[in-house]
């Protein structure tokens, strides 16, 4: 699974710029981190010492890799750059974590329709 891109990647060690036309998560797995961000107010009339329910945020993230083209990715060549995308949710997403990440990646990269299907490879 991957997405067509048009991005210039600066390779500082070689003092050159390379055009990336393909991005995917490659061998990178998405991660989900649950973090407490607060506590809900205690309902009025609750017994003294009652603590409100914890409020959590779920951060879904993954590193996308860039290749010069789709074939370079299929051939197992080294990526030429990377980009980490992350999304916060109030509840744990129940479906399609990869789809959520790809849609966010496309949105950040200026796709006119971030909900367009991702290409299988």
KEZADREN-521208 format. One record per residue (C-alpha): residue number from 1; residue in three letters; x, y, z. Coordinates in steps of 0.05 Angstrom, whole numbers, plus 5000, padded with zeros to 4 digits. Each point is the difference from the previous one (the first is absolute). Layout:
BEGIN
<site num="NUM" residu="ALA" xx="X" yy="Y" zz="Z"/>
...
! end
This chain:
BEGIN
<site num="1" residu="UNK" xx="5000" yy="5000" zz="5000"/>
<site num="2" residu="UNK" xx="5027" yy="5069" zz="4983"/>
<site num="3" residu="UNK" xx="4984" yy="5068" zz="4972"/>
<site num="4" residu="UNK" xx="5027" yy="5040" zz="4942"/>
<site num="5" residu="UNK" xx="5036" yy="5064" zz="5023"/>
<site num="6" residu="UNK" xx="5039" yy="5056" zz="4968"/>
<site num="7" residu="UNK" xx="5051" yy="5022" zz="5052"/>
<site num="8" residu="UNK" xx="5071" yy="5025" zz="4997"/>
<site num="9" residu="UNK" xx="5044" yy="4966" zz="5051"/>
<site num="10" residu="UNK" xx="5065" yy="5036" zz="5017"/>
<site num="11" residu="UNK" xx="5058" yy="4952" zz="5012"/>
<site num="12" residu="UNK" xx="5045" yy="5045" zz="5041"/>
<site num="13" residu="UNK" xx="5058" yy="4950" zz="5003"/>
<site num="14" residu="UNK" xx="5003" yy="5000" zz="4924"/>
<site num="15" residu="UNK" xx="4980" yy="5073" zz="4991"/>
<site num="16" residu="UNK" xx="4945" yy="4982" zz="4950"/>
<site num="17" residu="UNK" xx="4925" yy="4997" zz="4993"/>
<site num="18" residu="UNK" xx="4963" yy="4938" zz="4977"/>
<site num="19" residu="UNK" xx="4927" yy="4996" zz="4977"/>
<site num="20" residu="UNK" xx="4959" yy="4949" zz="5040"/>
<site num="21" residu="UNK" xx="4939" yy="4973" zz="4964"/>
<site num="22" residu="UNK" xx="4978" yy="4944" zz="5047"/>
<site num="23" residu="UNK" xx="4986" yy="4997" zz="5075"/>
<site num="24" residu="UNK" xx="4976" yy="4944" zz="5045"/>
<site num="25" residu="UNK" xx="5007" yy="4975" zz="5070"/>
<site num="26" residu="UNK" xx="5050" yy="4949" zz="4974"/>
<site num="27" residu="UNK" xx="5018" yy="4953" zz="5056"/>
<site num="28" residu="UNK" xx="4978" yy="5050" zz="5054"/>
<site num="29" residu="UNK" xx="4943" yy="4979" zz="5044"/>
<site num="30" residu="UNK" xx="4950" yy="5050" zz="5027"/>
<site num="31" residu="UNK" xx="5001" yy="5014" zz="5074"/>
<site num="32" residu="UNK" xx="4944" yy="5019" zz="5048"/>
<site num="33" residu="UNK" xx="5015" yy="5035" zz="5065"/>
<site num="34" residu="UNK" xx="4947" yy="5012" zz="5053"/>
<site num="35" residu="UNK" xx="5014" yy="5061" zz="5043"/>
<site num="36" residu="UNK" xx="4960" yy="5030" zz="5057"/>
<site num="37" residu="UNK" xx="4989" yy="5075" zz="4987"/>
<site num="38" residu="UNK" xx="4955" yy="5017" zz="5058"/>
<site num="39" residu="UNK" xx="4945" yy="4981" zz="5046"/>
<site num="40" residu="UNK" xx="4925" yy="5011" zz="4991"/>
<site num="41" residu="UNK" xx="4965" yy="5044" zz="5051"/>
<site num="42" residu="UNK" xx="4971" yy="4964" zz="5060"/>
<site num="43" residu="UNK" xx="4924" yy="5000" zz="4998"/>
<site num="44" residu="UNK" xx="4969" yy="5045" zz="5051"/>
<site num="45" residu="UNK" xx="4977" yy="4963" zz="5062"/>
<site num="46" residu="UNK" xx="5054" yy="4947" zz="4994"/>
<site num="47" residu="UNK" xx="5031" yy="4975" zz="5065"/>
<site num="48" residu="UNK" xx="5061" yy="5038" zz="5025"/>
<site num="49" residu="UNK" xx="5064" yy="4974" zz="4969"/>
<site num="50" residu="UNK" xx="4967" yy="4977" zz="4936"/>
<site num="51" residu="UNK" xx="5046" yy="5009" zz="4940"/>
<site num="52" residu="UNK" xx="4973" yy="5013" zz="4930"/>
<site num="53" residu="UNK" xx="5008" yy="4950" zz="4944"/>
<site num="54" residu="UNK" xx="5066" yy="5004" zz="4962"/>
<site num="55" residu="UNK" xx="4999" yy="5033" zz="4931"/>
<site num="56" residu="UNK" xx="5044" yy="4967" zz="4948"/>
<site num="57" residu="UNK" xx="5028" yy="5017" zz="4931"/>
<site num="58" residu="UNK" xx="5021" yy="4946" zz="4952"/>
<site num="59" residu="UNK" xx="5057" yy="5019" zz="4954"/>
<site num="60" residu="UNK" xx="5005" yy="4959" zz="4936"/>
<site num="61" residu="UNK" xx="5066" yy="5010" zz="4963"/>
<site num="62" residu="UNK" xx="5045" yy="4969" zz="4948"/>
<site num="63" residu="UNK" xx="5062" yy="5019" zz="4960"/>
<site num="64" residu="UNK" xx="4991" yy="5003" zz="4925"/>
<site num="65" residu="UNK" xx="5061" yy="4989" zz="4955"/>
<site num="66" residu="UNK" xx="5013" yy="5034" zz="4933"/>
<site num="67" residu="UNK" xx="5030" yy="4964" zz="4939"/>
<site num="68" residu="UNK" xx="5019" yy="5027" zz="4932"/>
<site num="69" residu="UNK" xx="4944" yy="4957" zz="4971"/>
<site num="70" residu="UNK" xx="4955" yy="4940" zz="5015"/>
<site num="71" residu="UNK" xx="5048" yy="4951" zz="4968"/>
<site num="72" residu="UNK" xx="5056" yy="5022" zz="5046"/>
<site num="73" residu="UNK" xx="4955" yy="4982" zz="5059"/>
<site num="74" residu="UNK" xx="4982" yy="4933" zz="4969"/>
<site num="75" residu="UNK" xx="5073" yy="4985" zz="4986"/>
<site num="76" residu="UNK" xx="5016" yy="5011" zz="5074"/>
<site num="77" residu="UNK" xx="5044" yy="5061" zz="4988"/>
<site num="78" residu="UNK" xx="5016" yy="5047" zz="5056"/>
<site num="79" residu="UNK" xx="4951" yy="5057" zz="5010"/>
<site num="80" residu="UNK" xx="5024" yy="5071" zz="4987"/>
<site num="81" residu="UNK" xx="4962" yy="5034" zz="5056"/>
<site num="82" residu="UNK" xx="4945" yy="4992" zz="5052"/>
<site num="83" residu="UNK" xx="4941" yy="5037" zz="5030"/>
<site num="84" residu="UNK" xx="4964" yy="4985" zz="5066"/>
<site num="85" residu="UNK" xx="4925" yy="5010" zz="5001"/>
<site num="86" residu="UNK" xx="4958" yy="4998" zz="5064"/>
<site num="87" residu="UNK" xx="4927" yy="5010" zz="5017"/>
<site num="88" residu="UNK" xx="4967" yy="5009" zz="5068"/>
<site num="89" residu="UNK" xx="4932" yy="4969" zz="5015"/>
<site num="90" residu="UNK" xx="4955" yy="5004" zz="5061"/>
<site num="91" residu="UNK" xx="4982" yy="4927" zz="4992"/>
<site num="92" residu="UNK" xx="5040" yy="4942" zz="4973"/>
<site num="93" residu="UNK" xx="4987" yy="4994" zz="4925"/>
<site num="94" residu="UNK" xx="4965" yy="4934" zz="4987"/>
<site num="95" residu="UNK" xx="5014" yy="4992" zz="4926"/>
<site num="96" residu="UNK" xx="5051" yy="5013" zz="4946"/>
<site num="97" residu="UNK" xx="5060" yy="5029" zz="5036"/>
<site num="98" residu="UNK" xx="5041" yy="4997" zz="4936"/>
<site num="99" residu="UNK" xx="4944" yy="5035" zz="4962"/>
<site num="100" residu="UNK" xx="4998" yy="5055" zz="5053"/>
<site num="101" residu="UNK" xx="5075" yy="5009" zz="4997"/>
<site num="102" residu="UNK" xx="5002" yy="5002" zz="4924"/>
<site num="103" residu="UNK" xx="4943" yy="5050" zz="4997"/>
<site num="104" residu="UNK" xx="5036" yy="5044" zz="5050"/>
<site num="105" residu="UNK" xx="5065" yy="4994" zz="4960"/>
<site num="106" residu="UNK" xx="4964" yy="5019" zz="4936"/>
<site num="107" residu="UNK" xx="4965" yy="5059" zz="5034"/>
<site num="108" residu="UNK" xx="5067" yy="5027" zz="5026"/>
<site num="109" residu="UNK" xx="5030" yy="4992" zz="4931"/>
<site num="110" residu="UNK" xx="4945" yy="5042" zz="4967"/>
<site num="111" residu="UNK" xx="4959" yy="4947" zz="4964"/>
<site num="112" residu="UNK" xx="4936" yy="5031" zz="4975"/>
<site num="113" residu="UNK" xx="4961" yy="4939" zz="5023"/>
<site num="114" residu="UNK" xx="5033" yy="4966" zz="5061"/>
<site num="115" residu="UNK" xx="4945" yy="4948" zz="4999"/>
<site num="116" residu="UNK" xx="5021" yy="4975" zz="4931"/>
<site num="117" residu="UNK" xx="5020" yy="4926" zz="5001"/>
<site num="118" residu="UNK" xx="5071" yy="4981" zz="5016"/>
<site num="119" residu="UNK" xx="5036" yy="4960" zz="4946"/>
<site num="120" residu="UNK" xx="5017" yy="4928" zz="5015"/>
<site num="121" residu="UNK" xx="5070" yy="4975" zz="4983"/>
! end
